[in-house]
Amino acid sequence: MPDIVIAFFILGLIAGVVKSDLKVPGQIYEILSILLMLSIGIKGGLALHSEQQTIVWSHLAAIMLLGLVIPIILLPVLKKWVRLAHVDAISIAAHYGSVSAGTFAVAWALAESFNLPISADTTLYLVILELPAIIVMLALYHWKLGEEGKNTNMLAIWHEAFTSRGVILLMGGVALGWLYGPSGLSAISPLVVDGFKVLLALFLLEMGLTTARICRPLPLEHWRLVVFAALAPLALVWPGLLLGSYLGLQPGSVLILAALTASASYIAAPAAIRAAIPDANISKAMLASLGVTFPLNVIVYIPFLATQL
């Protein structure tokens, strides 16, 4: 049997495939995503508070470097094998170099279900991997615009990246959990800490519905992109596994890091790319990241990996 939170994703996927009238109202989804981001950050902050553990900055630097390297490696693959236009290759490389908060939450829930120990600073992996790929791909795009004599505004890109909702909520949650500890957060703990799996289950229900909408009808004309999206996690999981093992991370942290490197962003990257590269086809990126990679990661790849660690 799949973990209960994964079962909610499957339920939403089935409901979408059979064209049920089930839906999660947009405002409710926004509230769920905000609470889930806060919950992830607070859980990491609480772990740091309780263990009084120092952050290993060299580990975080190595993980951030990985986030810079992955999209650069993917870019020629997307241009030459998937045969995407330059702007779409830049866009999808940014999506796959960045990471998925939903995938992170699923990996965290599975690590807890399998009793795999998680390092206190693991929440920070999500924060430091979300931005580098987006920034480096936007920098490449604007560098090419500069070569063509067009104006660029890198300051606006940096501001957009570091003030995004995900970064503010995650880092704010870490700070609150770290500073206040269990006693200070006791009034809201039933919702944002104890209710983590409930929030995740409802979030994944909507993700299942969304995945079904994106993949209906089957996009056979984009078969190369679909194949890439299905196979990419199998390749991208290895950098996370190898780096996590080399750094001597806890098994749960290795699982989460590997799940992140195998994931693709469908929240932060689309917002940044849509604003900075208006010529990019975001629907292709969403098809790949949310329509193919996310469900395979959640239903197949990450649960299997959790059983091996």
N, C-alpha and C positions, 0 to 999 in steps of 0.2 A: 504494500500500500504506500502511495506517496505521502509525504508530509502534508498535514492538514492545510497549510498555507498554499502549497502547490495545488492541492485539490480545488481550492477556490479559483485559481487561475484556469484550471481545466474546465471548471463549471462555467466560468465566463466565456471561455473559448467555445464550448459546446452551445451555449445560449446564443452566441453571435453567429455561429455556423447555421443553426436552424432558424435564424432570423426571429428570435424571441423579442418581445417588447421590453425585456429587462434592460434597464439602464441605470447608471449611477449619475445623478444630476451633476452638471459641470461644477457648481459651487461646492457640492459635497466632495467631489474629487479634489478640488483645490485645497479644501480643508484637510482632507486625508493626506495629501502629499506634504503639506506644511507640517502636520503633526508627525508624520513618519520621519521627515528630515530632522525635526527637533528631537524625536525619540532616539534616533541613531546617534546624534551628537551628544545627547545627555547620557546615554549608556556608556559611551566612551569616556566622557568627562567623569562620571561616577567611578569608573574603573581606575582612572588616574588618581582620583581623590582617595579612594580606599586603599590603594596599594602604595601611595606616595612614591610612585615609580618615576624615575627620570626618563624623559624621552630620549631615545637614541637617535640623534640628529643625523648621524652618518647613514643609518638605515633609511631614514626618510629621504635623504638626498639621493641615495641609490635608486629608490623607488620612483622618485620624481624624474630622474634621468631616463628610466625605462619608459615613462610616459612621453618623453621627448623623442625617443628613438623609434617607438612602434609606428607612429604615423608616417615618419620619413621612409621606413622600410615598405609600408603598405602603398605609398603613393605610386611608385612605378608599376606595381602589380595591378592596381586599379586602372592605370592608364593603358598598359600594354595587353594585359590578359582580359580584364573585364571590358576594356575598350570604352572607357568613359571619357567624356570631354574633360578638359583641364579643370574647369571650375567644379564639376561634379566629383572628379577624383579628389580634389582638395577637400571638398565638403565631406565625403564619405571617409577619407583618411582621418579627418578631425573627429568624426563620430566614433570611429573604431579605436582611435588613440585615446579618446576620452572614455569615460566609464559610466555605468548605469547604476544609479542609486537603488533602483528596484532589485537588480541582480545582487548588489551588495547586501541588501536587507534579507534576501532569500538565503544567501550564503551564510550570513550571520545566524539566521534562524536554524539552518541545518547544522551548523557547528554546535549550537547549543543543544539541539536534539540528539546529536551523536556524542555529546559530552566532550567535545574537543576544546582544549584550553585556548583562550584568545588573549593576546597581549593587550595591555591597557591602552596603547596608542593606536590600535588598529583602525579606529574611526578616522584617524588622520589620513590613512591610505586613500580613502575616498576623496577627501579634499584635495590632496596634492596630486592625484591622478586625473582629476576632472578638468583642470585648467591647461596643463602644458601643451597637450596635443592641439587644443583649440587655438592657443596663442601662436604656436609654431606654424600651423597651417595658414592662419590668417596673415602671419608675417610673410610667408612665402607668396601668398596671393597679392598682398600689397606691395611686396618687393617687385613682382612682375608688373604691377600697375605703374610703379615708379619708373621701371625700365621703359614703359610705353609713354612716359611723360605725364601720367595722370596723378592728381593729388591724392595723398594718403593721410590718414590720421591715426597713427598707432597709439597715441595717448587715449583716444576714445575707446580703442579695443581693450587696452589694459584696464581702463575704468569699468567697462562693461563686464569683463571677466571677473574682476575681484569684488564687484558689488552685486553679483548675480544672487538671486534668491537662495539657490542651493548653498553657495559658499557662506552667506550670512547666517542661514539657519544652522548649518552644520557646525561652523566655528562658534557661533553663539551658544549652541547646545553644549558643545565641549566645554566652553568657558563656564556656563552655568552649572553643569554637573561637577566640574572640577572645584569651583569656588564654594558652592553651597553644600555639596555632599548629600547623603541620604536624608538627614534630618531637615535640612533646609528645603529640600524638594518634596517632603512627605505629602504636602497638600495636593500636589499634581502628579505624584508617582503612580496612582492607580490608572491614570490615563496614558501618560507619556512613557512610563517604564514598564509597569505590569501589563499594560494594554498593547505592547509592541506587536504581538502576533495578531491581535484583533485588527489593528490598523493595517498591518501588512496583508492580512487575508482580504480585507475589503478593497485595498489598493490593487491587489492582484486580480480580484474579480473584474474590476474595470479594465485592467490591462488585457485580460482575456477577451473581453468584448471589443476592445480597440484593435487587438491583433486580428480578430475575425473580420472586422470592417476593412482593415488595410489589405488583407489578402483575398478579398472578394471583389471581383473575380480573380482567379489565379493569373498572375502577371507573366504569362509565358513569353512575352516579347522581351522580358528582362531576365531570361534564364541564366545568363552569365552572372549577373549580380546576385540572383537567388543562390546559385551554387557557391559563390564566394561567401555569402552571408552564412551559409550552412557549414562551410568548412573552416572559415576563419577562426572560430573559437577553438577548434581542435589544434590549430597551430599556435594561437596566441595564449593558450593556457600554459604552454611550456615556459615562456619567459618568467611568468609569475611563480610557477612551481620551482624552477631552478634558482631564481633569485631568493625566494623565501627560504629554501633549503640551505642555500649558501650563507645567508645571514643568520641562520639558526633560529628562525621564528617559531613560535608555538604552532602546533598542527592546525588549530582553528584559524590562526592568522595566515598560515600558508594557503589554506582553502580559500579564504576571503580574497587574498591577493591574487591568486590564480583565477578566481571567478571574475575579479575586476579586469585583469588583463585580457580575459576572454570575452568581455562584454563590450557593448557599444552604447553610447549615450543616446537617449531619446528625449531628454529634457534640456540640459544645459547647451549641448552642441547645436540642436536645431534653432534655439533662440539666438545664439551668437551668430551662426552662419546666415540665418534669415536676415539679420540686421546688417551684417558686414559684407555678405556676398549675395546680392539680390538676384544675380543671374543663375545661382545654383538651384537645382531641382530638389527641394527638400523632400518631396514625396518619394523619390528614389532612396534617399537616406533613411526615411522612416520605414519604407518597405524592408530594407535590409536589416536595420537595427532592431526595430520593434516587431516587424512582421515575421522575420525568420530567426535571427540570432537570439533574441530574448526568449521566445518560447522553447527553443531547443536547449538553451542554457538552463532554464528553470525546470523543464520537465525531464530532460535526459542527462546533459553533461554534468551539471553541478551535483545532482543527487548521486550520480555514479562516482564522481570524484570524492564526495564525502565518505563513501563506503570504503575507499582505498587508503584514507589517511588515518 
